[in-house]
Amino acid sequence: MDQILVDIHLGQSLRQGVMGFCYDCGKACFRRGKYIRSCTRFKCRCSISDIK
């Protein structure tokens, strides 16, 4: 199940740089009840599996 990923687009945090973007990425995944899968090149991906 973890191989299927969900993309999240967070344009607002691009102004904050990569660190701010990845922080916002983690918060967005957490709000959805998902784990952060990756945060590279301003692409945020959350895993499909829920936080247990």
Secondary structure, 3 states (H helix, E strand, C coil): CCCCEEEECCHHHHHHHHHHHHHHHHHHHHHCCEEEEEEECCEEEEEEEECC
